[in-house]
Amino acid sequence: MPLSAEEVTTREALQAEFDRLSEQYDSVEDLPDEIDQRLAELETGLESFEARPIAFDPADIARAGAFISIAPDGCLRVERGHVRSEDELPVDTQTAEGGNEHLTAGAIHDDDGVRMDSEPLAEPEDNEGLSPISDRLMTE
């Protein structure tokens, strides 16, 4: 979510005060308790602007899912906004800024139809069963 004008003003004021106090007490080895506490409050205020929730379009929310896992510190971790490739909306072919490139469903193709991104296309597997063990594994 973009910051509102009021939030931008508040963030700039917090950053200015933090910078001023940091420069003023830069050479001091042991900060006074009230300055140390104020710097901690300013850091917390600035971090709240960085850790803002992500806003999604309601149409995207209907298609998207989430990954839920446990973070290294043991807390619940929810990563929202993941859309499976089969749930993505089709993108019309349109000319990109380069003139000879076309954008089709998130991939860039040149005029010859060659895919130009670095990821190779995954080939669908016809065999649903187990794959044979490789010779290298058999020798080990």
C-alpha positions, 0 to 999 in steps of 0.5 A, spaced: 500 500 500 502 506 498 503 511 504 498 517 504 500 524 505 500 524 512 504 518 513 509 520 508 510 527 513 510 523 519 515 518 516 520 524 514 519 527 521 521 521 524 527 519 520 529 527 520 529 526 528 533 519 528 538 522 523 539 528 527 540 524 534 544 519 531 549 525 528 549 528 535 551 522 539 555 519 534 561 520 537 558 518 544 560 511 546 555 510 552 548 514 550 544 517 555 538 513 557 533 518 555 536 518 548 537 511 547 530 510 549 528 515 544 532 512 538 529 505 540 522 509 539 524 512 533 526 505 530 520 502 532 516 507 528 520 507 522 520 499 522 512 500 522 512 504 515 517 498 512 513 492 515 506 494 512 501 489 510 500 488 502 494 490 499 491 486 493 486 487 488 479 483 490 479 479 483 486 477 485 484 475 492 479 470 489 484 467 485 490 467 490 492 462 495 497 462 501 503 458 503 502 457 511 509 454 514 513 455 521 518 461 521 525 459 524 523 462 530 517 458 531 512 463 529 506 462 524 508 464 517 503 466 512 505 468 505 499 471 501 498 472 494 501 466 490 497 464 484 498 457 481 499 458 473 493 455 471 489 460 475 492 466 472 488 470 467 490 469 460 494 475 457 493 478 450 499 478 445 501 485 445 507 488 442 513 490 448 517 496 448 522 493 444 518 493 438 520 485 436 518 482 442 511 480 444 508 478 451 504 472 452 502 469 458 508 472 462 513 470 457 517 474 452 517 471 445 521 474 439 518 474 432 521 467 431 517 465 437 523 463 441 522 464 448 527 469 451 527 469 458 532 464 462 527 459 465 526 453 460 519 451 459 518 444 463 516 438 459 509 435 462 511 428 464 507 422 461 509 417 466 505 417 472 509 411 475 516 411 478 522 413 474 527 408 474 533 408 478 539 411 475 546 407 473 550 412 478 545 410 484 545 403 482 553 403 483 553 406 489 
